[in-house]
């Protein structure tokens, strides 16, 4: 068994997590706007909006303060 295989798998998992966060933030914005226009009540659920806002703020503040995303460093 290759000794680097567990590290490659962990790197792939971190990449998948990072991609999931990006997709959640970008598509979440689209879904919230479209959902409000279509009358979907679930897009206004408190926890969805709270987690989405927290993700957007963490990206904005990290960019403003020139902080690299911790997931990028791990990758």
C-alpha positions as CSV (number, residue, x, y, z in Angstrom):
1,X,0.0,0.0,0.0
2,X,1.3,3.4,-0.9
3,X,2.0,5.6,2.1
4,X,0.7,8.7,0.4
5,X,-2.7,7.2,-0.3
6,X,-4.4,8.3,3.0
7,X,-3.1,11.8,2.5
8,X,-4.5,11.9,-1.0
9,X,-7.8,10.7,0.3
10,X,-7.9,13.3,3.0
11,X,-6.9,16.0,0.5
12,X,-9.8,14.9,-1.8
13,X,-12.2,15.0,1.2
14,X,-11.1,18.5,2.0
15,X,-11.4,19.6,-1.6
16,X,-15.0,18.1,-1.7
17,X,-15.8,20.0,1.5
18,X,-14.4,23.2,0.2
19,X,-16.3,22.8,-3.1
20,X,-19.5,22.2,-1.1
21,X,-19.0,25.4,0.8
22,X,-18.5,27.4,-2.4
23,X,-21.6,25.8,-4.0
24,X,-23.7,26.4,-0.9
25,X,-22.7,30.1,-0.8
26,X,-23.1,30.8,-4.6
27,X,-26.2,28.6,-5.3
28,X,-27.7,29.6,-1.9
29,X,-27.9,33.2,-3.0
30,X,-29.6,32.2,-6.3
31,X,-32.0,29.9,-4.5
32,X,-32.9,32.5,-1.9
33,X,-33.7,35.2,-4.5
34,X,-35.5,32.7,-6.8
35,X,-37.4,31.1,-3.9
36,X,-38.7,34.4,-2.7
37,X,-39.9,35.3,-6.1
38,X,-41.6,32.0,-6.4
39,X,-43.1,32.0,-2.9
40,X,-41.0,29.1,-1.5
41,X,-41.2,29.4,2.3
42,X,-38.3,27.1,3.1
43,X,-35.7,29.6,1.7
44,X,-36.6,32.0,4.5
45,X,-35.9,29.4,7.2
46,X,-33.9,31.1,10.0
47,X,-31.0,28.5,10.1
48,X,-30.6,28.4,6.4
49,X,-30.3,32.2,6.2
50,X,-28.1,32.4,9.3
51,X,-25.6,29.8,8.0
52,X,-25.6,31.3,4.5
53,X,-25.0,34.8,5.9
54,X,-22.3,33.5,8.2
55,X,-20.6,31.9,5.2
56,X,-20.8,35.0,3.1
57,X,-19.5,37.2,5.9
58,X,-16.6,34.9,6.6
59,X,-15.6,35.0,2.9
60,X,-16.0,38.8,2.7
61,X,-14.1,39.5,6.0
62,X,-11.3,37.0,5.0
63,X,-10.9,38.7,1.7
64,X,-11.0,42.1,3.2
65,X,-8.3,41.2,5.8
66,X,-6.3,39.2,3.2
67,X,-6.7,36.0,5.1
68,X,-6.4,32.7,3.2
69,X,-9.2,30.2,3.7
70,X,-8.1,27.5,6.1
71,X,-9.4,24.9,3.8
72,X,-7.2,26.2,1.0
73,X,-4.2,25.9,3.4
74,X,-5.1,22.3,4.3
75,X,-5.5,21.3,0.6
